[in-house]
Amino acid sequence: MFSDYLLNGLGLGAIYAFIALGYTMVYGIIRLINFAHGEVVMVGAYAGYFTLESIPWKALGLPTPWDGALAAVAALLAGALAAGLLSLAIERFAYRPVRKAGRIAALLTAVGVSLLLQNLAIRLFGADPQPFASPLDVDASAFRWFVVILLVLLAPLLRHLVLGTRMGRAMRAVSEDLDAARLMGIPIDRVIAATFFIGAVVAGLGGVVLAATYGVVTPMLGFLPGLKAFVAAVIGGIGSIPGALIGGLVLGVAESVLPWALQGLGWQEAFAWTDALAFTFLILVLLVKPTGLLGRPLREKV
């Protein structure tokens, strides 16, 4: 049924949107494509996994479904906090020292951090997938609705943070002109660190939801979803928070509905090409609108 594929696409798109927010917030501030972001998602998923495994939730004696709801909240908070703290450490010890060395140095550093975290996770947790029980103890379709609702609740909070708070004004000032913001007394390092933390917190939530949706957690969990979330950020207009949300939902729906439509037209192997279709969709969007759906051309100062 079309409605089933549409619901699946919305749930998947909400996960992409969670992860894409981290990409777009960091890029909007310092023009860095943080390719270690997928591994931050993975660490958030593992934090949620260990929270669920280490606490005997049933022994607390809470009635159903309150035990599952408490476990879900605890797993989400653990994933968000772990991802946020890891991102702070990455920014402080990996990205900040090379901030003035140029974009190529920062990009290569991001790739190196990504590979480092993947291999550390394999050494610490093992390469085999671990079963991740849904913290809500509900079927997949209901869990996807939960994901969409969570995104709807978080979106206005992020918008208010950026547009209606002192920290948000500092973020926008740094985004416009970092050197001028420094001269105006804005604590640049603190603002950039806060941006990394907030983007990673949201991505950590996405990591827990991703693991719960697929039912497993592995050291490579965040790699492909991280790339697709970057695709979603580019589709929406990287640097734009509403663009990341829209891009994530658009990509998720396209990734779910497009193979279904192509299969209906006679291509029986369409679902085996789902990942390729996602990146093909990116190419088509960028051919029509290179800056993304809500992006705007950037002016380079010379």
Helices and strands as residue ranges (DSSP letters): H 2-30, H 37-54, G 57-60, H 66-90, I 91-95, G 96-101, H 103-125, E 130-131, H 140-164, H 166-176, H 178-183, H 188-214, E 216-217, H 223-236, H 241-264, G 270-273, H 274-288
